[in-house]
Amino acid sequence: MKNIYDGHIYNESIYIRIYSDDELIEGWI
């Protein structure tokens, strides 16, 4: 299993992208 985490901060909000095998999870937290 290969997981890639990428996070960014925009105007005090955090946008995340998580790649897992054949799945992409992204959203604001």
Secondary structure, 3 states (H helix, E strand, C coil): CCEEEEEEEECCEEEEEEEECCEEEEEEC
